[in-house]
Amino acid sequence: MKSLALLAILVLHATGLWSRLPDQTRHDLVNTGANTAAVAAPATATSPAPGRIGAIPIRAGTGPLLLDAAGAIAFDTSTNTVLYSKNPTAQRPIASVTKLVTSLVILSRHSPAESVTIPRLPAYGPEDERIGLVPGETYRLSSLIEATLVQSANDAADSLARWDAGTQVKFAAQMNAKMGEWGITGTRFSGPSGLQDADNYASAEALGKIAKLALANPLIRQTVGHTEATITSGAGRIINLETTNKLLASGQYYGIKTGYTLAAGECFVGLTRINGHEVITVVLGSSDRFGATTTLTNWIGHTWQWL
């Protein structure tokens, strides 16, 4: 009887009928199926580790979530099951989350070990994040990726773009072309840093796909988890970096990228593990991106089970 309950859950979930069941029926099936899974699949040396492909997310709770965000999405990376969404296809300015795409495009065209000579850079405002790169200095490409993703340095992102394409406009054209090549819609980029809101936007759904693609790159996955880092120029000048991602300090989040402008509001693409399963979250247009992300992941932990 219990094994039949588990089978029923899987079939109903796969056919889309699960959401049509009464709340109490779903609750009873999940409890029965979860008990079956615990009895039938005890932990052994050959059992799949938590979060590996094979565990299916099943919604077990029905509580609503009022999230402080204009757009949002969260999904299980193993199955791509959407665990939460709010205006997921609405296109919004994304500020420095843009730098994820900049890093992806650069690494699709160059080796992390290449040497980059800092080109002439644009003027920045007093509030624009930068690390004081000087034209003519040289750095490893991987170091500038680190400055771009960890401290969200606009001069690092612009340096990579101008070094690669000659101008930021030409690099933005490459960013848009790559989105088409990678099959990601709902985006438009006008520059590498995200400082310019005009014609620089993406949907939460598109950013989720971009984040998963970025995390498939070992350098990006490792870099976005750094709370601090140090880079050194070819001449020996040392620059210390500090992350803009305050959730890393909790030990429950492992990336990925922050963003903020007045037009975009607070934005955050996050990576966490919920009940042992890797989950990507996207929060756009929030007044408290870290609080909203924490609320979202806590809600998922109480609302979803993996069977």
PyMOL commands that set and color helices and strands:
alter all, ss='L'
color gray80, all
select helices_A, chain A and resi 2-15+18-20+23-40+95-109+141-150+154-165+168-181+204-215+218-223+246-250+289-303
alter helices_A, ss='H'
color red, helices_A
select strands_A, chain A and resi 57-59+71-76+82-86+92-93+115-117+138-140+187-188+201-202+228-232+238-242+253-261+265-274+277-286+304-306
alter strands_A, ss='S'
color yellow, strands_A
deselect
rebuild
show_as cartoon
